[in-house]
Amino acid sequence: MNSSQDLSALLRNFAVSAAERKVAAALTESFPTSALGTVEALATRAGVSGPTVLRYLNKLGFPRFAGFQAAVMTEVDRQLGSPVVQMAAPAEEAAGEHLYRRTLLMQAEALRRAADRAVPAEFDRIADLLADPKLSVKALGGRYSRNLAQRLAVQLGQVRAGVSLIDRPLGFAFDPLVDIGARDVLVVFDYRRYQEELLAFARTAKGQGARVVVVTDPWRSPVAELAEAVLVAPDESPSPFGSRVVATAQVEALVAAVVDRDRDGVRKRLERIETLRRAGQGDA
């Protein structure tokens, strides 16, 4: 590894397989502390085996875990001495700011950290699933994340067919499972406090052959254990309900990625939608 290369960037950008993406995500979500425990602890957090962790690190140029940890400590020392880091105002320094300004600064920092910790291969895996015309997309959210599921369903439904929001009244929440199977990808939005019914729904859907992905917070929804890919969003906020600013940006990025995969097809679909709207308004 080039000594000037950012270690966390190396971890993110060389994760290819599903197992490697899990290790990279586990390391970068709470870097560097996640790298300073044992191989077993890291493997448990990532949901993979110890040998899988070691093989991935060996691929990156660290044949021994101790050598990797030494590189982490070197990176920490370098970052702590960086003028850029010294110039960055910590959140507590903004405590005297007006609440409105402090909130905006906090969200800007959360977006920056999410970008720094992003694992591109993990994002691309989700985007590939959402863009696959052979798969239908089902979006599911909880009490405080339903709006994110709705946003994904509405925006994605504009650019591709076969997208729906799972939104049923109390007592009928599990009914949509009757139609979920191997040709579906279920996108779950779940944040603390995690909802048992979302986990139960996702577990049944996966058992019926559906592909599961999850968008969650740094503490990771239990649904992440079932997921093919996971996006993590920092959620610090002065509000008692946490923030969904990063999660909203993730939804927008996913929709943009789907568009990029079939720009001509999306353009034709949007043109057709506009034609139908004009015709409908003309008939009104």
C-alpha atoms as a printed R data frame, in Angstrom:
    type eleno elety resid chain resno       x       y       z
1   ATOM     1    CA   MET     A     1   0.000   0.000   0.000
2   ATOM     2    CA   ASN     A     2   1.244   3.474  -0.827
3   ATOM     3    CA   SER     A     3   1.955   5.191   2.502
4   ATOM     4    CA   SER     A     4   0.115   8.282   1.324
5   ATOM     5    CA   GLN     A     5  -3.012   6.356   0.385
6   ATOM     6    CA   ASP     A     6  -5.950   6.744   2.745
7   ATOM     7    CA   LEU     A     7  -6.475   3.395   4.468
8   ATOM     8    CA   SER     A     8 -10.229   3.686   4.818
9   ATOM     9    CA   ALA     A     9 -10.464   4.492   1.092
10  ATOM    10    CA   LEU     A    10  -8.434   1.370   0.329
11  ATOM    11    CA   LEU     A    11 -10.858  -0.706   2.388
12  ATOM    12    CA   ARG     A    12 -13.873   0.744   0.576
13  ATOM    13    CA   ASN     A    13 -12.621   0.649  -2.985
14  ATOM    14    CA   PHE     A    14 -11.212  -2.880  -3.150
15  ATOM    15    CA   ALA     A    15 -14.230  -4.701  -1.742
16  ATOM    16    CA   VAL     A    16 -15.681  -6.785  -4.582
17  ATOM    17    CA   SER     A    17 -17.413  -9.912  -3.306
18  ATOM    18    CA   ALA     A    18 -20.392  -9.831  -0.948
19  ATOM    19    CA   ALA     A    19 -18.217 -11.061   1.935
20  ATOM    20    CA   GLU     A    20 -15.562  -8.427   1.232
21  ATOM    21    CA   ARG     A    21 -18.201  -5.704   1.160
22  ATOM    22    CA   LYS     A    22 -19.448  -6.833   4.567
23  ATOM    23    CA   VAL     A    23 -15.931  -6.666   6.026
24  ATOM    24    CA   ALA     A    24 -15.281  -3.261   4.448
25  ATOM    25    CA   ALA     A    25 -18.587  -1.903   5.758
26  ATOM    26    CA   ALA     A    26 -17.927  -3.217   9.270
27  ATOM    27    CA   LEU     A    27 -14.503  -1.570   9.282
28  ATOM    28    CA   THR     A    28 -15.425   1.783   7.790
29  ATOM    29    CA   GLU     A    29 -18.650   2.405   9.699
30  ATOM    30    CA   SER     A    30 -16.725   2.987  12.933
31  ATOM    31    CA   PHE     A    31 -13.164   3.369  11.691
32  ATOM    32    CA   PRO     A    32 -10.640   3.180  13.331
33  ATOM    33    CA   THR     A    33 -12.055   1.602  16.502
34  ATOM    34    CA   SER     A    34 -13.572  -1.275  14.527
35  ATOM    35    CA   ALA     A    35 -10.086  -2.307  13.406
36  ATOM    36    CA   LEU     A    36  -8.510  -2.371  16.844
37  ATOM    37    CA   GLY     A    37 -10.272  -5.401  18.330
38  ATOM    38    CA   THR     A    38  -9.802  -9.058  17.498
39  ATOM    39    CA   VAL     A    39 -10.300 -10.836  14.199
40  ATOM    40    CA   GLU     A    40 -13.185 -12.723  15.806
41  ATOM    41    CA   ALA     A    41 -14.933  -9.525  16.923
42  ATOM    42    CA   LEU     A    42 -14.592  -7.993  13.475
43  ATOM    43    CA   ALA     A    43 -15.850 -11.170  11.796
44  ATOM    44    CA   THR     A    44 -18.874 -11.259  14.098
45  ATOM    45    CA   ARG     A    45 -19.711  -7.615  13.378
46  ATOM    46    CA   ALA     A    46 -19.408  -8.239   9.632
47  ATOM    47    CA   GLY     A    47 -21.328 -11.510   9.709
48  ATOM    48    CA   VAL     A    48 -18.514 -13.485   8.079
49  ATOM    49    CA   SER     A    49 -15.856 -15.962   9.196
50  ATOM    50    CA   GLY     A    50 -12.454 -15.071  10.630
51  ATOM    51    CA   PRO     A    51 -10.622 -16.564   7.622
52  ATOM    52    CA   THR     A    52 -12.738 -14.376   5.322
53  ATOM    53    CA   VAL     A    53 -11.529 -11.264   7.176
54  ATOM    54    CA   LEU     A    54  -7.912 -12.386   6.919
55  ATOM    55    CA   ARG     A    55  -8.178 -13.248   3.217
56  ATOM    56    CA   TYR     A    56  -9.572  -9.806   2.454
57  ATOM    57    CA   LEU     A    57  -6.839  -8.033   4.406
58  ATOM    58    CA   ASN     A    58  -4.217 -10.197   2.713
59  ATOM    59    CA   LYS     A    59  -5.639  -9.095  -0.652
60  ATOM    60    CA   LEU     A    60  -5.068  -5.490   0.448
61  ATOM    61    CA   GLY     A    61  -1.432  -6.218   1.268
62  ATOM    62    CA   PHE     A    62  -1.647  -7.149   4.956
63  ATOM    63    CA   PRO     A    63  -0.692 -10.830   5.393
64  ATOM    64    CA   ARG     A    64  -0.977 -10.474   9.181
65  ATOM    65    CA   PHE     A    65  -3.779  -8.863  11.185
66  ATOM    66    CA   ALA     A    66  -1.207  -7.230  13.469
67  ATOM    67    CA   GLY     A    67   0.336  -5.542  10.434
68  ATOM    68    CA   PHE     A    68  -3.060  -4.186   9.436
69  ATOM    69    CA   GLN     A    69  -3.662  -2.818  12.936
70  ATOM    70    CA   ALA     A    70  -0.239  -1.162  12.901
71  ATOM    71    CA   ALA     A    71  -1.174   0.540   9.624
72  ATOM    72    CA   VAL     A    72  -4.426   1.709  11.217
73  ATOM    73    CA   MET     A    73  -2.546   3.291  14.115
74  ATOM    74    CA   THR     A    74  -0.163   4.993  11.684
75  ATOM    75    CA   GLU     A    75  -3.161   6.343   9.788
76  ATOM    76    CA   VAL     A    76  -4.724   7.634  13.020
77  ATOM    77    CA   ASP     A    77  -1.505   9.406  13.994
78  ATOM    78    CA   ARG     A    78  -1.251  10.948  10.534
79  ATOM    79    CA   GLN     A    79  -4.857  12.144  10.581
80  ATOM    80    CA   LEU     A    80  -4.594  13.621  14.062
81  ATOM    81    CA   GLY     A    81  -1.628  15.687  12.947
82  ATOM    82    CA   SER     A    82  -3.256  16.866   9.731
83  ATOM    83    CA   PRO     A    83  -3.871  20.632   9.459
84  ATOM    84    CA   VAL     A    84  -7.118  19.829   7.640
85  ATOM    85    CA   VAL     A    85  -8.329  17.806  10.610
86  ATOM    86    CA   GLN     A    86  -7.231  20.510  13.032
87  ATOM    87    CA   MET     A    87  -9.229  23.075  11.052
88  ATOM    88    CA   ALA     A    88 -12.421  20.992  11.081
89  ATOM    89    CA   ALA     A    89 -14.737  22.385  13.744
90  ATOM    90    CA   PRO     A    90 -16.023  19.606  15.996
91  ATOM    91    CA   ALA     A    91 -19.733  19.446  16.688
92  ATOM    92    CA   GLU     A    92 -19.319  20.679  20.246
93  ATOM    93    CA   GLU     A    93 -17.723  23.908  19.013
94  ATOM    94    CA   ALA     A    94 -20.973  24.673  17.218
95  ATOM    95    CA   ALA     A    95 -22.961  24.320  20.431
96  ATOM    96    CA   GLY     A    96 -23.129  28.101  20.817
97  ATOM    97    CA   GLU     A    97 -24.590  28.509  17.350
98  ATOM    98    CA   HIS     A    98 -28.238  29.220  16.699
99  ATOM    99    CA   LEU     A    99 -30.177  25.953  16.578
100 ATOM   100    CA   TYR     A   100 -31.009  26.363  12.890
101 ATOM   101    CA   ARG     A   101 -27.401  26.931  11.849
102 ATOM   102    CA   ARG     A   102 -26.144  24.208  14.194
103 ATOM   103    CA   THR     A   103 -28.585  21.715  12.691
104 ATOM   104    CA   LEU     A   104 -27.491  22.535   9.143
105 ATOM   105    CA   LEU     A   105 -23.819  22.220  10.081
106 ATOM   106    CA   MET     A   106 -24.476  18.911  11.792
107 ATOM   107    CA   GLN     A   107 -26.237  17.521   8.718
108 ATOM   108    CA   ALA     A   108 -23.479  18.753   6.417
109 ATOM   109    CA   GLU     A   109 -20.953  16.935   8.591
110 ATOM   110    CA   ALA     A   110 -23.089  13.778   8.560
111 ATOM   111    CA   LEU     A   111 -23.194  13.837   4.755
112 ATOM   112    CA   ARG     A   112 -19.427  14.277   4.584
113 ATOM   113    CA   ARG     A   113 -18.810  11.363   6.949
114 ATOM   114    CA   ALA     A   114 -21.200   9.150   5.004
115 ATOM   115    CA   ALA     A   115 -19.295   9.957   1.811
116 ATOM   116    CA   ASP     A   116 -15.958   9.245   3.491
117 ATOM   117    CA   ARG     A   117 -17.169   5.852   4.708
118 ATOM   118    CA   ALA     A   118 -19.070   4.808   1.586
119 ATOM   119    CA   VAL     A   119 -18.342   1.387   0.101
120 ATOM   120    CA   PRO     A   120 -18.989   1.879  -3.639
121 ATOM   121    CA   ALA     A   121 -19.366  -1.835  -4.373
122 ATOM   122    CA   GLU     A   122 -22.087  -2.117  -1.720
123 ATOM   123    CA   PHE     A   123 -23.988   0.801  -3.228
124 ATOM   124    CA   ASP     A   124 -23.545  -0.600  -6.746
125 ATOM   125    CA   ARG     A   125 -24.912  -3.972  -5.663
126 ATOM   126    CA   ILE     A   126 -28.142  -2.338  -4.490
127 ATOM   127    CA   ALA     A   127 -28.362  -0.156  -7.599
128 ATOM   128    CA   ASP     A   128 -27.914  -3.210  -9.835
129 ATOM   129    CA   LEU     A   129 -30.775  -4.983  -8.087
130 ATOM   130    CA   LEU     A   130 -33.040  -1.940  -8.325
131 ATOM   131    CA   ALA     A   131 -32.251  -1.531 -12.023
132 ATOM   132    CA   ASP     A   132 -32.796  -5.192 -12.931
133 ATOM   133    CA   PRO     A   133 -35.923  -5.286 -15.145
134 ATOM   134    CA   LYS     A   134 -36.469  -8.943 -14.243
135 ATOM   135    CA   LEU     A   135 -37.049  -7.974 -10.605
136 ATOM   136    CA   SER     A   136 -39.928  -6.069  -9.042
137 ATOM   137    CA   VAL     A   137 -39.067  -3.644  -6.252
138 ATOM   138    CA   LYS     A   138 -40.971  -3.499  -2.962
139 ATOM   139    CA   ALA     A   139 -40.191  -0.662  -0.515
140 ATOM   140    CA   LEU     A   140 -40.940  -1.075   3.194
141 ATOM   141    CA   GLY     A   141 -40.468   1.374   6.059
142 ATOM   142    CA   GLY     A   142 -41.341   1.686   9.723
143 ATOM   143    CA   ARG     A   143 -42.932   4.351  11.902
144 ATOM   144    CA   TYR     A   144 -40.249   6.962  11.233
145 ATOM   145    CA   SER     A   145 -38.945   5.637   7.928
146 ATOM   146    CA   ARG     A   146 -42.111   5.051   5.928
147 ATOM   147    CA   ASN     A   147 -41.583   8.411   4.223
148 ATOM   148    CA   LEU     A   148 -38.232   7.171   2.887
149 ATOM   149    CA   ALA     A   149 -39.809   4.008   1.510
150 ATOM   150    CA   GLN     A   150 -42.517   6.140  -0.085
151 ATOM   151    CA   ARG     A   151 -39.936   8.488  -1.590
152 ATOM   152    CA   LEU     A   152 -38.039   5.578  -3.126
153 ATOM   153    CA   ALA     A   153 -41.227   3.997  -4.470
154 ATOM   154    CA   VAL     A   154 -42.497   7.243  -6.028
155 ATOM   155    CA   GLN     A   155 -39.204   8.322  -7.603
156 ATOM   156    CA   LEU     A   156 -38.120   4.862  -8.720
157 ATOM   157    CA   GLY     A   157 -41.600   4.191 -10.072
158 ATOM   158    CA   GLN     A   158 -41.140   7.161 -12.396
159 ATOM   159    CA   VAL     A   159 -38.045   5.669 -14.026
160 ATOM   160    CA   ARG     A   160 -38.834   1.939 -14.125
161 ATOM   161    CA   ALA     A   161 -41.788  -0.431 -13.978
162 ATOM   162    CA   GLY     A   162 -42.681  -2.837 -11.205
163 ATOM   163    CA   VAL     A   163 -42.162  -0.647  -8.128
164 ATOM   164    CA   SER     A   164 -44.547  -0.575  -5.173
165 ATOM   165    CA   LEU     A   165 -44.769   0.701  -1.608
166 ATOM   166    CA   ILE     A   166 -45.769  -1.838   1.023
167 ATOM   167    CA   ASP     A   167 -48.197   0.181   3.102
168 ATOM   168    CA   ARG     A   168 -51.038  -1.662   4.774
169 ATOM   169    CA   PRO     A   169 -53.282  -0.712   7.713
170 ATOM   170    CA   LEU     A   170 -52.865  -2.343  11.098
171 ATOM   171    CA   GLY     A   171 -53.905  -5.980  10.950
172 ATOM   172    CA   PHE     A   172 -53.106  -6.364   7.250
173 ATOM   173    CA   ALA     A   173 -49.384  -5.561   7.323
174 ATOM   174    CA   PHE     A   174 -48.227  -9.044   6.332
175 ATOM   175    CA   ASP     A   175 -50.741  -9.626   3.528
176 ATOM   176    CA   PRO     A   176 -48.368  -8.464   0.724
177 ATOM   177    CA   LEU     A   177 -46.098 -11.420   1.518
178 ATOM   178    CA   VAL     A   178 -48.496 -13.656  -0.390
179 ATOM   179    CA   ASP     A   179 -47.218 -12.094  -3.638
180 ATOM   180    CA   ILE     A   180 -43.504 -11.837  -2.795
181 ATOM   181    CA   GLY     A   181 -41.032 -14.331  -4.210
182 ATOM   182    CA   ALA     A   182 -37.841 -14.895  -6.161
183 ATOM   183    CA   ARG     A   183 -38.576 -12.124  -8.664
184 ATOM   184    CA   ASP     A   184 -38.691  -9.410  -6.010
185 ATOM   185    CA   VAL     A   185 -36.170  -7.230  -4.232
186 ATOM   186    CA   LEU     A   186 -37.332  -5.904  -0.867
187 ATOM   187    CA   VAL     A   187 -35.824  -2.592   0.250
188 ATOM   188    CA   VAL     A   188 -36.224  -2.119   4.002
189 ATOM   189    CA   PHE     A   189 -35.683   1.196   5.807
190 ATOM   190    CA   ASP     A   190 -35.197   0.546   9.520
191 ATOM   191    CA   TYR     A   191 -33.710   2.762  12.235
192 ATOM   192    CA   ARG     A   192 -33.612   2.723  16.021
193 ATOM   193    CA   ARG     A   193 -35.911   1.811  17.603
194 ATOM   194    CA   TYR     A   194 -35.979  -1.141  15.278
195 ATOM   195    CA   GLN     A   195 -39.348  -2.738  14.607
196 ATOM   196    CA   GLU     A   196 -39.793  -6.460  15.079
197 ATOM   197    CA   GLU     A   197 -42.467  -6.595  12.387
198 ATOM   198    CA   LEU     A   198 -40.015  -5.306   9.771
199 ATOM   199    CA   LEU     A   199 -37.595  -8.077  10.689
200 ATOM   200    CA   ALA     A   200 -40.375 -10.671  10.599
201 ATOM   201    CA   PHE     A   201 -41.580  -9.405   7.213
202 ATOM   202    CA   ALA     A   202 -38.059  -9.412   5.740
203 ATOM   203    CA   ARG     A   203 -37.291 -12.871   7.123
204 ATOM   204    CA   THR     A   204 -40.423 -14.343   5.543
205 ATOM   205    CA   ALA     A   205 -39.784 -12.549   2.244
206 ATOM   206    CA   LYS     A   206 -36.235 -13.883   2.124
207 ATOM   207    CA   GLY     A   207 -37.520 -17.364   2.933
208 ATOM   208    CA   GLN     A   208 -39.788 -17.086  -0.100
209 ATOM   209    CA   GLY     A   209 -36.838 -16.243  -2.333
210 ATOM   210    CA   ALA     A   210 -36.878 -12.438  -2.342
211 ATOM   211    CA   ARG     A   211 -33.641 -10.461  -2.347
212 ATOM   212    CA   VAL     A   212 -33.358  -8.186   0.683
213 ATOM   213    CA   VAL     A   213 -31.411  -4.939   1.050
214 ATOM   214    CA   VAL     A   214 -31.565  -2.535   3.976
215 ATOM   215    CA   VAL     A   215 -30.917   1.151   4.627
216 ATOM   216    CA   THR     A   216 -30.233   1.721   8.315
217 ATOM   217    CA   ASP     A   217 -28.226   3.634  10.926
218 ATOM   218    CA   PRO     A   218 -24.706   2.925  12.272
219 ATOM   219    CA   TRP     A   219 -26.126   0.564  14.912
220 ATOM   220    CA   ARG     A   220 -27.535  -1.563  12.083
221 ATOM   221    CA   SER     A   221 -31.049  -2.933  11.980
222 ATOM   222    CA   PRO     A   222 -31.407  -6.667  12.710
223 ATOM   223    CA   VAL     A   223 -32.644  -6.905   9.106
224 ATOM   224    CA   ALA     A   224 -29.024  -6.331   8.037
225 ATOM   225    CA   GLU     A   225 -28.293  -9.946   8.991
226 ATOM   226    CA   LEU     A   226 -30.643 -11.039   6.190
227 ATOM   227    CA   ALA     A   227 -29.542  -8.498   3.597
228 ATOM   228    CA   GLU     A   228 -27.442  -8.908   0.478
229 ATOM   229    CA   ALA     A   229 -26.260  -5.336   0.843
230 ATOM   230    CA   VAL     A   230 -26.546  -2.578   3.447
231 ATOM   231    CA   LEU     A   231 -26.366   1.215   3.287
232 ATOM   232    CA   VAL     A   232 -25.618   2.977   6.568
233 ATOM   233    CA   ALA     A   233 -26.658   6.563   7.301
234 ATOM   234    CA   PRO     A   234 -25.377   8.651  10.242
235 ATOM   235    CA   ASP     A   235 -28.417  10.067  12.033
236 ATOM   236    CA   GLU     A   236 -27.173  12.644  14.547
237 ATOM   237    CA   SER     A   237 -29.605  15.501  15.044
238 ATOM   238    CA   PRO     A   238 -30.767  17.991  17.679
239 ATOM   239    CA   SER     A   239 -34.204  16.472  17.107
240 ATOM   240    CA   PRO     A   240 -35.237  13.604  19.424
241 ATOM   241    CA   PHE     A   241 -36.232  11.605  16.333
242 ATOM   242    CA   GLY     A   242 -32.825  11.509  14.677
243 ATOM   243    CA   SER     A   243 -32.049  12.738  11.183
244 ATOM   244    CA   ARG     A   244 -32.924  11.230   7.802
245 ATOM   245    CA   VAL     A   245 -30.952  13.741   5.734
246 ATOM   246    CA   VAL     A   246 -28.251  11.231   4.770
247 ATOM   247    CA   ALA     A   247 -30.850   8.533   4.167
248 ATOM   248    CA   THR     A   248 -32.735  10.870   1.830
249 ATOM   249    CA   ALA     A   249 -29.514  11.560  -0.067
250 ATOM   250    CA   GLN     A   250 -28.952   7.806  -0.328
251 ATOM   251    CA   VAL     A   251 -32.407   7.340  -1.860
252 ATOM   252    CA   GLU     A   252 -31.713  10.081  -4.388
253 ATOM   253    CA   ALA     A   253 -28.330   8.548  -5.243
254 ATOM   254    CA   LEU     A   254 -29.904   5.131  -5.792
255 ATOM   255    CA   VAL     A   255 -32.529   6.564  -8.134
256 ATOM   256    CA   ALA     A   256 -29.804   8.450 -10.023
257 ATOM   257    CA   ALA     A   257 -27.797   5.230 -10.327
258 ATOM   258    CA   VAL     A   258 -30.790   3.385 -11.781
259 ATOM   259    CA   VAL     A   259 -31.250   6.185 -14.323
260 ATOM   260    CA   ASP     A   260 -27.568   5.981 -15.284
261 ATOM   261    CA   ARG     A   261 -27.933   2.291 -16.071
262 ATOM   262    CA   ASP     A   262 -30.608   2.878 -18.740
263 ATOM   263    CA   ARG     A   263 -30.793   6.557 -19.665
264 ATOM   264    CA   ASP     A   264 -32.496   6.021 -23.020
265 ATOM   265    CA   GLY     A   265 -35.129   3.725 -21.559
266 ATOM   266    CA   VAL     A   266 -35.790   6.113 -18.675
267 ATOM   267    CA   ARG     A   267 -36.082   9.094 -21.029
268 ATOM   268    CA   LYS     A   268 -38.673   7.287 -23.148
269 ATOM   269    CA   ARG     A   269 -40.606   6.278 -20.038
270 ATOM   270    CA   LEU     A   270 -40.667   9.843 -18.691
271 ATOM   271    CA   GLU     A   271 -41.732  11.185 -22.078
272 ATOM   272    CA   ARG     A   272 -44.577   8.672 -22.132
273 ATOM   273    CA   ILE     A   273 -45.620   9.711 -18.614
274 ATOM   274    CA   GLU     A   274 -45.650  13.379 -19.658
275 ATOM   275    CA   THR     A   275 -47.774  12.529 -22.706
276 ATOM   276    CA   LEU     A   276 -50.276  10.662 -20.545
277 ATOM   277    CA   ARG     A   277 -50.436  13.531 -18.060
278 ATOM   278    CA   ARG     A   278 -51.123  16.096 -20.762
279 ATOM   279    CA   ALA     A   279 -53.784  13.881 -22.300
280 ATOM   280    CA   GLY     A   280 -55.424  13.354 -18.928
281 ATOM   281    CA   GLN     A   281 -55.442  17.053 -18.107
282 ATOM   282    CA   GLY     A   282 -56.867  17.840 -21.525
283 ATOM   283    CA   ASP     A   283 -59.751  15.438 -20.929
284 ATOM   284    CA   ALA     A   284 -60.526  16.869 -17.495
